[in-house]
Amino acid sequence: MTMRTYLSIFSLLIAFSTASAQGFHWEPTHGPATDAAWMLLVNGNGDIVAGSTNAIVRSTDQGQHWLPLPNSSGIVPRFPVFASLPDGHIIVGNKRINGDGSGSPVTLPIPASDVLYADRFGNLYANLFSATSFSRSFDEGNTWTKINAPAGETLNCIGVDAQHYYAGTATGIYFSSDSGTTWRRELNDLPRGNYAEIETGPNGSVWTLMASETGVSNSLYRSNDFGQTWKQIASDLRSPFYDHTIAVKNDTQALLSGNGAVFFIDDSTVTPLYFAPTNGGDAPEFNISCVDSSGDWLESGGYDDSKEGNSLFTSTVFLSTDDSASIWTPIPAPFSSVTALTSANKTLFATQALGTFVLGDSGNWSLESATVVPNIVGDPFDNGLLGSAGGGGVDRSTDGGVTWTNIFPSAPSGTMFAVATAARILFAGSQGVYVTTDDGSTWNETNDAAVIGTVTGIAYYLGSIYVSTTNGLFVSTNSGNAWTAITPTGASAIASLHVGNDGTIAFLSNNTMFRSDDRGATWQTIANISSGGFALSGSGDIFAPAPSGVVYWPNGSTKTFSLNDSLQGQSVSALALASDGTLYAAVPGLGVWKGVGDLALANVKASQSSIIASPNPAFPNPASTNVRISLPFVGNWNVTARDALGREVTMPYKTTGTEAVCDVSTLVPGAYQIELQLGTERFGTRVDVVR
């Protein structure tokens, strides 16, 4: 067992629970897909587990949607030390991650290894290439036992089934029927040679690859009686062995892949398979294959062989439902790097390095334009779109973003922000503010450009033009002939700007969100907001990225609320509100997510009166036993607790007078939302449970 062992087709995973359907929660959209997984696991339920440098994710619907494994962000395994256990836990490098998201990753005393492998019973095996022993764990990696290799041999690979341990060496295949105490070399039509791969399958099938470093004389052998007799399936398979993987579908069918070569094995028939390269270049240099529970083949192909040692090469996941297909059909990959989200003219756009994507009615993303067009806004006077090309200037699209025409060719360098204030009248900002009254044929600089500085946003509301810059916030009520600074105290350089349909002004400066409901006369603030795009609703509600997840700041409230569940601990780069009011979030490495459910049911827009005397009424917090929560008045309050995924959990409690006492001693460590309700009065508070 070498680099393919993490692809075990055994039923090694228990289905993870998904985000609660009750209340507001997050669900992934179908892309847009760019780079993808360089690790794959499939369990007997058809769940696909994939990994990259960003997170470990899973799909329960054959790759149509992906969810991150809680607490896996930033955990990067040393390839391919990656395995899964029957109870749903994942071993990534030397970390064990709980499949239900509870607790922090556990550091394990895993021996130095090139490969980590889990058998169908959840036992773990770790081995080094060319070592004289390997290690076994019966308790999920907490303790390890050394198993010696066959005497005088060094290990290339290992395999395990219901009857034997198998060891591949430079001279042959050895088996042990007593858990490695004694070893015997396999004979019966299995010649001496350098064996690089072992994969065990159902009903006593064992597959092994005898290969050379040069890839000139690779041969594939199979046994259907637990290694007692062998048959040569293929010879002279020309591809370097060290990147090969074997995926076993049944007693006689398997997929052999690696370094751009893919072979379908059906009994003794070997058929080369081909699939279209994802970047239009040559076939992928690296392939990872496995089989899901429905019998579909999964394949991952990468392009940067120089980065294999660091497990950072880019790849894309493919799916073929036809065993003998010559074309692989791409399924939505779980990772993308969206830099901006924009809702314009009832369409949601996502911008990333490959171009501009649009979200269709079916929930799928499609490439709208290979051109990267940031700062897309709608022109309400002609139903067109305005944007800014990477080289500067203003671009217009009249076909929904498919094609773009530059209408400000002499603009200053740098990205521009544009807004339409009337038919044929446009304002654009970059180094100063510019105006056209003839639909872009001629442009003129407005006054005070030197004072305004570098523009970071521009908006229009009822005759007023608002411009955010590196020098602050400015407004003009006379078509740009004069500008007035309305920068509030505490703000300086402004990162982004929104003006709502009701005239609410909101912007971000120095990780603080500013909002004004009276055209800039007075301001309210909230702190600890991450840089990036935020969203402003028509009623003045603000949704903003925070260091961990998303914060919700209702209009008229002095409090903020977390909108996390599946996005707990994730870094959100951009937010957008679609025309139907749906909230979308872009998460680096995890694509675009959609907010689903009623905000009120999540208690984030609950009672915002003075019933909560403190922003955090729970004490102590964090807690390990009891938590006390102040109540606004005496009554028969109902108290419930929800975990980070929005699921209701059992928690004893009692209310006495104006205090609720909650017993959290039986809850697994983690973040919980404690919800309290009496009649129409309701509120919630976060409690962190620790041990």
Order of alpha helices (4+ residues) and beta strands (2+ residues): beta-beta-beta-beta-beta-beta-beta-beta-beta-beta-beta-beta-beta-beta-beta-beta-beta-beta-beta-beta-beta-beta-beta-beta-beta-beta-beta-beta-beta-beta-beta-beta-beta-beta-beta-beta-beta-beta-beta-beta-beta-alpha-beta-beta-beta-beta-beta-beta-beta-beta-beta-beta-beta-beta-beta-beta-beta-beta-beta-beta-beta-beta-beta-beta-beta
